Amino acid sequence: NTNGSLTISTHLGMDSPLNANMLMTGDFLKATISDFDGIDSIISYVWKRGSIILGNSQFYQVKNTDFNTTITCDATYKDNLSRTDTLSKEFSLGAEPLLTLRDASGSILSGAISSPVILNVPTAFVGLQYQVFVNDVLTSSGNTLENTNISVENPITKRLFVRVQRTNSDFKTTQTIKFASLTITTNDGNAVSSANVGTI
């Protein structure tokens, strides 16, 4: 008659292998029960953030609002000794790494009008493949450095779209994880811009 255990692991998808080093919005947390007494019933799962119930399955898909918070998974089941067990496990998420576009001075883009634009890459993204689209046309690609220069000729009024990909070599699947986009326009001769960061 032993107590069971509950572990939480991170995955690119519900059928993907462990991905513990780079958790992103859209990835999954997986709850796994182990009990030497065996499991004699369907496991009931409850994922919570504080008092807010987030989900009720073995997997929970991470949302951008989950970062810098702690998520709790409660799992209830009956073992082969007919004893009902409820296990609880917490999983803390730090800040989500983001790509940012910066101008040549290092400032986050807010009206840059000359090249190069610099893709500021967090450590978790260094060495990954990237593609640059200007006005929806692929203009360059390569592997990221911590600060990757992106040359955009006459950038005023052009839309810059940068895509960084993470590839799982075992399953040969590619997931687009982040983009940073910038639209630069002119207002009475002064450069103004709007920038967006998110997932696709």
C-alpha positions in Angstrom: 0.0 0.0 0.0 2.1 2.9 -1.3 1.4 6.5 -2.3 1.4 7.3 -6.0 3.3 10.2 -7.6 2.4 12.9 -10.1 5.0 14.4 -12.5 4.5 17.2 -15.0 6.5 17.4 -18.2 6.6 19.8 -21.1 6.0 18.9 -24.8 5.8 20.6 -28.2 2.5 18.7 -28.7 0.5 15.9 -27.3 2.5 13.4 -29.4 5.8 15.1 -29.1 8.8 14.1 -27.0 10.0 16.0 -23.9 10.9 19.7 -24.5 11.9 21.0 -21.1 14.2 23.8 -22.2 12.1 26.2 -24.2 8.4 26.3 -23.1 6.3 28.6 -25.3 2.7 29.6 -25.7 1.0 26.7 -27.4 3.2 24.0 -25.9 1.7 21.4 -23.6 2.1 20.3 -20.0 1.5 16.6 -19.5 0.5 15.1 -16.1 1.7 11.5 -15.5 0.7 9.3 -12.6 2.8 6.5 -11.2 1.5 4.1 -8.5 3.0 0.7 -7.5 -0.4 -0.4 -6.4 -1.7 0.0 -10.0 -4.5 2.2 -11.3 -8.0 0.8 -11.4 -10.0 3.7 -12.7 -10.1 6.6 -15.1 -7.9 9.5 -13.8 -9.6 12.8 -13.2 -7.5 15.9 -13.9 -8.0 19.5 -12.9 -5.5 22.2 -14.0 -5.7 25.4 -12.1 -4.1 28.8 -11.8 -5.0 30.0 -8.4 -8.8 29.3 -8.1 -9.3 29.5 -11.9 -9.9 26.1 -13.5 -7.9 25.9 -16.8 -8.6 22.3 -18.0 -9.6 18.8 -17.2 -7.5 16.5 -19.4 -4.1 14.9 -19.1 -2.6 17.6 -21.2 -2.8 21.4 -20.7 -2.0 23.8 -23.5 0.0 26.7 -22.2 -1.4 30.2 -22.8 0.5 33.5 -22.8 -1.3 34.5 -19.6 0.2 31.5 -17.8 3.8 32.9 -17.8 5.1 34.4 -14.5 2.5 32.3 -12.6 2.2 28.9 -11.0 -0.1 26.2 -12.4 -1.4 23.3 -10.2 -2.6 20.0 -11.5 -4.8 17.8 -9.2 -5.2 14.2 -10.3 -7.7 11.8 -8.7 -8.0 8.1 -9.3 -8.6 4.7 -7.6 -5.8 2.2 -7.2 -5.9 -1.6 -7.4 -6.4 -1.7 -3.6 -9.7 0.3 -4.0 -8.1 3.3 -2.4 -9.0 6.7 -3.9 -6.0 8.9 -4.2 -5.7 12.6 -5.0 -2.3 13.9 -6.0 -1.3 17.5 -6.5 1.7 19.0 -8.4 2.7 22.6 -9.0 4.5 23.9 -12.1 5.9 27.4 -12.1 6.4 29.3 -15.4 8.9 32.2 -15.6 8.8 34.9 -18.2 8.2 33.8 -21.8 11.2 34.5 -24.0 10.2 36.8 -26.9 11.8 38.1 -30.0 12.1 41.8 -30.4 13.1 43.9 -33.3 15.5 46.7 -32.6 17.2 49.5 -34.6 20.9 49.8 -35.1 21.3 51.8 -31.8 19.7 48.9 -29.8 16.4 50.6 -29.1 13.2 48.6 -29.7 11.8 49.7 -33.0 9.5 52.7 -32.8 10.1 54.6 -36.0 13.5 53.3 -37.3 13.9 54.4 -40.9 17.3 52.9 -41.8 19.0 49.6 -42.0 20.1 47.4 -40.4 17.2 46.3 -38.3 18.5 44.0 -35.5 16.6 40.9 -34.4 17.3 40.6 -30.7 17.3 36.9 -29.9 17.1 35.4 -26.4 19.5 32.6 -25.6 16.8 29.9 -26.1 16.5 30.9 -29.8 20.2 31.2 -30.7 21.1 28.9 -33.6 17.6 28.4 -34.8 16.5 28.9 -38.4 14.9 32.3 -39.3 13.3 33.8 -42.3 12.7 37.5 -43.1 9.8 38.7 -45.2 9.5 42.3 -46.4 6.0 43.1 -47.7 5.3 39.4 -47.7 8.2 38.5 -49.9 11.0 36.3 -48.6 14.2 38.3 -48.6 16.7 36.5 -46.4 17.2 33.5 -44.1 19.8 31.9 -41.9 20.5 30.8 -38.4 20.1 33.3 -35.5 22.8 34.9 -33.5 22.1 36.6 -30.3 21.8 39.8 -32.3 21.0 39.2 -35.9 21.3 42.1 -38.4 18.5 42.3 -40.9 19.0 44.6 -43.9 15.9 46.2 -45.2 16.4 48.6 -48.2 14.3 51.8 -47.9 12.3 50.4 -44.9 9.7 53.3 -44.7 6.2 52.0 -45.2 7.4 48.4 -45.5 6.1 45.6 -43.4 8.9 43.5 -41.8 8.0 39.9 -40.7 10.5 37.7 -39.0 9.9 34.0 -38.4 12.0 31.8 -36.2 11.5 28.0 -36.4 12.2 25.3 -33.9 12.8 21.8 -35.4 12.6 18.4 -33.7 15.2 16.3 -35.5 13.6 13.0 -34.2 10.1 13.6 -35.7 11.1 16.0 -38.5 8.4 18.5 -37.5 8.8 22.2 -37.6 6.8 24.7 -35.4 6.8 28.4 -36.0 7.1 29.8 -32.5 7.3 33.6 -32.6 7.1 36.5 -34.9 7.9 40.1 -34.5 6.4 42.5 -37.1 6.9 46.1 -37.7 5.0 48.5 -40.0 6.7 51.8 -40.6 4.7 54.7 -42.0 5.2 58.5 -42.2 3.2 61.2 -40.6 3.9 64.8 -41.7 7.4 63.7 -42.6 8.1 62.1 -39.3 8.6 58.3 -39.0 6.0 56.5 -36.8 5.4 52.8 -36.4 3.3 50.1 -34.9 4.9 46.9 -33.7 3.3 43.5 -32.8 4.8 40.4 -31.1 2.9 37.1 -30.9 2.5 33.6 -32.2 1.2 32.1 -35.4 
